[in-house]
């Protein structure tokens, strides 16, 4: 049963803006799964309205997902109140800005706003990435470090680049440093050539509920690091003060 659900999610994840329609054969190749198995999964998703068959005999995501999307939007509505502040930060810095939360021990992106001349960064809204190798993830992980020590030590630290932290003691030291300085950096730990800075956003009780980051080419962000940290901290403070998180 669990495998069936996992495989169904894998099928759904194959659809994208770049590839909105996919056939069973292509799904089978992409997922490296038996064509018959994929056909049964697709048929079940089609019967539930999650997938719709197109005139080209392929499939696309169905309107059933719109209802789920509206429910999710309602649940995260308070976070979307931060959009004007994120827009302003993009205009001030001319860099990509993300807003993210921690979900199921991953960092999940709720917003991504790009400048007029965007840098290609491999993230989209709804994406989930590891906590340990992203600036957003590390700043969120650092907020509960003492409570989460056991979980942190159990994390499998897969090296995504040569810069990725793969030692648990070093990661814990890094998280404690983040708490002291109030921001986290990702110096090509997630993607070569990419440098990110993230700061936490707190609710009225002082609890970290989400985080905001600036991302861009390593050489450019490093050069303006101190200036960008100040802008991030100021934006995070405004969101904490004026948004009902």
N, C-alpha and C positions, 0 to 999 in steps of 0.2 A: 504493500500500500504506500509506504513512504517513498520507495523507489519510483512508483508511478507518479506521485506528486512532484518529485524532483525532476523527473523526465519531462513532465508537462510544463514545468517552469522553464526548463532548458529550451523547449520548443518555442515558447512565447518569447524568450529572450533573443531568438534568432531574427525577429522582426525589428526593423529600424527605419529611420527616416530615409537612409540611403537604400534600403531594401525592404520596402513596405509589403511586397508580395513574394512569397516563397512557395515552391512546390515540394511535395513529399520527397522526391528523389534528392533535391538539393538539401533538404533538412537532414535526410539520412546521411549524406556525405559530410555535411557540416558538423553534425553531432557524432559522427562515426558510430551510428546505431543501425541495427537491422531495419531495412525498409518496411517490413511487415509491422514491426514494433512501432515505428514512427507513424505508420498509417493508422493504427489503432488509437494512438494518442491524439492525432489530429482529428480523427472521427469523433472521439469523445468531446474534444474541445469545440468542435463544430456543432455538435448536438446541444451544447450548453450555451451557444452564442458567443463564445470567446473568440472563435475563428469563423470567418466567412469565406465561402468559396467564390472565386472571381471567374469572369468569362474565359480567362486564359487557363482555367483549370488549376490555378494556384490558390493560395490562401492569404488572407490578410486579417489583421486584428479586427474583432467585431465591436459593435456598439455596446455590448454588455460591459465592456471595460470602462465606458464613460460613467456608468453609475458608480463603479468602484472608485474611479478617479475623483468624482464629485465628493464622495465620502472622505477620501484621503485629503482632498483640498480643504474640506471643512475642518478636519482634525488639525491641520497645520496652518490654519488661517492666521493665527497670531504671528507666526514667523514671517508670513508674507507681508505683514505690516512694515517690515524692515526694508522693503524694496526701494522706497525713495532714498533712504540713507546709503544703500548699496549703489544706486545709480549715481548719487553725488560723489561717492568715493571713486567710482570708475572715471568720472569726468575730471576729478582732481589729480588722479594718478596716471590715467591712460593705460591701466593694466587690467587684467582679468580678475574679477572678484567672485569668490564662492561663499555661500552660506551653507553650513552643514550641521547635522546632528549625529549623535552616536546611537546606533541601533544594532542590537544583537552582536555587540563587539565588533562592529564595523563602522566606518564613517559613511554617512549617506548624504548626498548632495541635494539640498532643497532649492537652491538658486545658483545660477551661473550667469553673470552679466559681463559682456565683453565690450571693449572700446571699439571705436569705428574701424580701427586697423588691428583686429584681434590676432593674438598669437595662437597657433594651433596647440591646444591642450586636450589630452585624451579624457575628457570628462563630459558627462551630460547629466541633466537633472534626473535624479532617481538612481544614478550610479552608486555602487557601494565599493569601497576600497579598504585595505587594511588600516588599522589604527597606528601601527608601529612605524610606518614609513612615510606618512603624510603629515604635513604641518598641522592640518586641521585635526587629524586623528590623534596626534601626540598631545595637542593642547587639551583635547577632550578627555583623553586617557589620564593625563596628569591631574585633572581636577579631583579624581577619587583614588589617587595612587595607593594610599594606605589600605583602603577598603579592597582594592583590586589587586593587591600584590600577588596573591595566589594565581589569579587568572593571568596576570602579566607573565609570570614565570611559566605558565602552561602554553603561552602563545608559540606557535611555530613561526619562527622568524625567517621567512624565505627571502633570500637576497634578490631583489628586483633589479638592482644595479650594484656596481662595486662599492657604492657609498652607503648602501642599506645597512642599518644597525642589525647585527645578527647575534649579538651577545646580550643575554638578559640583564646582567649586572650593569652593562653600559647603558642599556635602554632605561633602566630604573634611575640611574644617575642623571641621564638626560631629562627624564620626566620631573625629577626634583628640581633641576636647574630651571626648567620651564616655569614651574610654580613660583620660583624666586624672582625671575625676571619678568614674568607676565606675558610672555609670547613664546611661540615655537617656530622653528625653521625646518624646512626640508631642503637640504642642499644636495640636489640630484639624487636623493634616496629613493624616490619613486620613479623618476624618469630622467634620463641623462639630458643635460642642458636646461632643466627646469629648476627654478628656485622659488620656494613659497615661504611666506610669513603668515602666521595665524595667531589670533588672539581670542580669548574666551568672551562670551557674552553671558551676563548673569541676569537672573530674575530679581524681583524686589526683595527676595529673601537672601540674595547673595549666592544662590546656587548656579553653577554653570549649566546652561540649558542648550547652548549651541555655540558655534564658533564662526568667525569670519576670516577670510584669507585674501591675500594678494599673491598672484602667481604670474611668472613671466620668465624671460630668458635669464639664465644664471648671471651673466655679466652685468645686465642692466639693473636687476633687482638688488644684487649685492652692492652696486655702486651707490644706490639710493636707499639702502637698508634703513638707516636711522630715521630718515624723513618719512619713509613708508610706515614704519612702526608707529610713529606719532600719529599719522593719519588714521591708521587702523584702530589704535587705542581710543582716539577721539570718536570715531564712528561707532565703535562697540559701546562706549559710554552713552552715546545718544540713543542707540537702539535699546539699551538696558533701561534708560530713563523714560523714553517716550512710547515704547511698544509694550503691549500687554502680553508678555511672554509667560 
